[in-house]
């Protein structure tokens, strides 16, 4: 979808800057240095990059002249509240920070930024133009201030109308319209609040469901990845004894180890900041976390693998070899 966005930028006379390679080469300041040197006004990035910049101790405001920077746009995964704090504290105090969420399939945003509205930490500011977005409960009722399914209850301008090689529309219907008749269900878990702000909690088909309580994985990541020794994490649900238990994989920073004491600290932090239902049954070390090419954690593929199924569409992954780490883990058999 970004190709279409970039062409649109050219159409209005803007200059587009593309960077190919590791955003942390030769050091953690590479992207911010480029922003200074080229006078970038709108900096498009990912939630993961912003989080990683904070973890690396990068403080662009102290090292680079970002006076021309007017907006930071983040997409790919939910932008945590702490990342909002980081941008305004260590990047630039007077910048427009917009977390946006849409999809490659719609070449658009269901929710995103608006420069004339207030910015609330952890929120997408509003729903997109032409997008009749709602949060549905399991019975198909719209709701405010409660987590539910991201749905679009009316056709929208960029809505795809069919799939290739799907002459009778079976695959198309199954992808979007099986859950709620005549209503587009996108597969994201969201909350819409009373002032129109939107929070995204990750993919609803990767939602954890221990003892029938629906939990968004982003809630757990926010707490776990605030632990200094933790570099990254992945939470999935494992079917176990007629129910589902939460499994948390933790990738440690170099030089740190996942000790029993640290496991207890992680569990206690999750219990305190989320709820007892969020606490994982097992916390296991892992050498790598799989990501898609555009920076999204690959929860569903890992869930398939630990249940003995085949993970498809590996071409969409930045590090598909990481999936091998999740096969036949002895601790998941007990």
N, C-alpha and C positions, 0 to 999 in steps of 0.2 A: 504493500500500500504506500510505502514511503516514496516510491518512484513517482506515483501520481501526485503526491504532495509536493515533491521537489519540482516537477514540471509546472505545477500551479504557481510556485514561487517565481520561477523564471518568467511566467506569463505576466506577472505584475511588476517586473523590472528588478527584482531582488537578485543578489549574487548568492549562489549556493556554494557552501563549503562542505566537501566530503572528506572523511578521514578513513583510510583503510589500514588496519593493523591494531595492535594492542593499544588501548587507551592509556596504559600505564608504562609505555616505552618512550623514552629511556628512563622515565621516572614518573611518579604520581602526579606531577604538575604538567604533563605533556599537553593535555586538552586545554587547560586554563592558559598555558603559555601561548598556544595557538589562538585562543580567543583574544588575548592581548595583542599579539602580533598582527592579526588580520582584522581587528576591530569588529569582531562578531557582535551582532546586536541580539540575535535570537539563538540561544544555545539549546539544541535538541539532544536529549540524552535518555538514560534509563534510570529507574529507581535503584538498580543494582550498582550502577556507576557512582551515583551520589552516595550511597551507603558505603561503598568501597573507598571512596575518597575520604570520607570521615574516618573510617577505620585506619587508613594509612596516615592519619594525622595531617592531611593536606588542608591548609588555610589559605585559599587563593586570594582573599582580600588583603592579606599581609604581604603577598609575594608578587602580585600581578596588578597591572592597571586595567581594571574592568569597567572603566567609566562609560564605555559605549554599550555595555551589556544591558539590555532592557528586559529580556525575558528568558527564563529557563523553563523548558518544556520537558516533562518526564512522562514516559510511557513504558509499556512492556510488562509491568507488574505494579501492585499497589505501592504508593509512596508513603512510607511510615511517618507518623507524627514527628519522630525524632529527626527525620531527614528534612522536614520543613524547618525545624529549629536550626539544623546545621547550615542550610542554605542562607538563612537570614543572619546567622551569627558569623559564619566563616567565609561565605562567598560574597554576598552583597546585601546590604540592608534595604536598599530601595530597588528591588528587582521584582518583576512579575513572575511568580512561580506558579505554574499550572501543571497539575497532574491530569492526564487525559486517558480515556479508555474507550476503545472502539473495537475494531476487528479488521483483519485483512479482507474478510469476506464482504464487508460492507463499505470498505474504503472511506470510513468516516468515524465519527465519535458519538457514542451514546451519551457520554458526559465528558465535560472538559473545562477549560478555562474561559474566563470572561473578564477583560481588563476593567470593566466598570462595576464589578461586584467585589465585596470583601473576600479575603482569603482566610479560610479557617484551616488550622493545622490538621493534616490527615484527611482532608476532604477534597473532592473534585467540586468545583464551584457550582455547577449547574448542569442540567441536561441540555443536549445539543439542539440546535434549530432543526425543526422538522422531525424530531424524535419524540414520540409519545411514550416515553419510558416510564415504567412503574416497577415496584417491588411486589411480587405476588407471594402469598403464602401457599402452602401445599394444596389448598382447595381452589386456588385461582382468584383470591380476593386481593385487591390492592391494599397496601398498608404503608403507614409512615412510622419511622423510628423503630422498625423491626427488620431483621435480616430476612431476605427472601430472594426469589429468583428474579434476575434482570429480564424483563420482558418489554417488548415494544408492541403496543396494542393497536397500532394502525400502520399501514404501509408508509415507507419513508423513501425519499428521493433516490438513494443509492442502493436500495434493497435488491439483491440478486433475485432473479425470477426463475432460474432453473440451473441444473448442473449439466455439464457435458456427460454424455453416455448414460443418461438417465431419462429415457424417452417418456416414461409414464409418471415421472416426478416422485417415485417412491423414496429414493435416497434424499432428495431435497426436503420432502415432507418430514421424513424421520429425523433429519438434522435439526429442524427448527420448530416444527408444529405438532409433534406427537404429545408433548406435555400438556399444552393448553390449546384447544381447538381455535383456529384462526388467529392465534396470537403468537408472534415471534418470541421464542424462548432462546436466549443466547448462551446459557450455560455458565453464567457468572452469578456470584452470591453478593448481594448489595443491600445497603440501607439508604433510604431517602429520608432526610429529616424535614422538620417543619419550615425551615428557611430555604429549602430546595437544594441543599448540599447533598452530595452523594459519596458514600464510602464503598469501596470495592474490597471484598474479602477473599478473592481468588475464585478459581473455577468451582462451580457448584457440583460438577461431576467428580471433583477431587475432594469434596467436602467430607470431613470426618463425621462419623455418626455413632459414637460409643453410647450404648444404652439408649439409643433413640434420640440423643441430643445432637443437633447439627452444629458443627464447629467449622469455621473458616480457618484454613491453615495460616493465613497471614497474621491472625491473632497470636499464634504460638511463635512465629518467626520474630515478631516484634520484640518479644520478651527474651527469647533465647539468644538472639544475635546482639543483644545489648550486653551480654556477658563478655568481658574483655578477651578471654582466652578462646572464644568461639569465633571461627572465621566464617562459617556458613552452616546451614541446617536444612533438613528436609523431613517433613512430617507426612506420614501416610497412615491409612487405616488397614489393618490386617484382620481378615475374618478369623474368629477364634472362638471355639466352643459355643456356637450359635449366636455370637454377638460380634462386635467389632472392637478391637483394641487399638489404641494410638501407639505407633512406633515412631520414635524420633531419632533420626540419623544426624550426627554432629561431625562436622569437619573442623578440626582444631587448627589454630594458628601455629606456624612453625615454632618449635620449641616448647609447646604446651601439650599436655596429655589429659585425656579424659579419665580422671580419677573417680573413685566412689564418692568422695566428698563433693567434687564438682557436679556429679550427677544429682546428688541430693540438693545442691544449691539450685541447679536448673529446675528441678521439679518444684522446689519451694517457691521460686520466682514465678513459675507458671501458675501455681495454685493461688498465690497472692494477687497477681496482676490479671489473671483470667478467671479461672474457677477450678474446683476439684475435677470436673469432667474433662478439662483440658490436659490434665497431667498425663504424660505418656506412660504406658505400661512398661516400656523398655526404652532406654537411651543408649544408643550404640555408636561407637566411633566408625567413621567412614573416610576413605582417602579422598573422595571426590564427589561432587554433587552434579548431576547432569542438568544441562541447560539447553534451551532451544537457541538457535542462532541469534534471535532477537532478545535474548536475556531473560527468558521465563524458566522457572524451575520446572522440571519434568516429573511431576508427582504421579500422574496416571500410569506412565510407562513403568515406573518403579513398582507401583502397586501391582501391576500385571505380573512383573517378574517375580516378586516374592510369593505370588500365588501360583507360580509355575506356568504362567501364560507367556506368549510371545509378544514382545513389544514391537509394534510396527512403526513405520515412518521414521526410521533412524536418520534419514537424510536431513531431517529438520533440526537435528541436534548439533550443537557446537562441539560437544565432546561425547559422542556415542559410546566410546570405549568405557566410560564411567558406569554404564548399565551393567557391565559384567561383574562389578563389585557387589551387586545386590543379589546374586544368584547363590542359592544353597547356603544361607547364613545359619549356622547351627543354633544361635540364640533365638531364632524365630520359630524353632521347632518345639520349644518348651514354654 
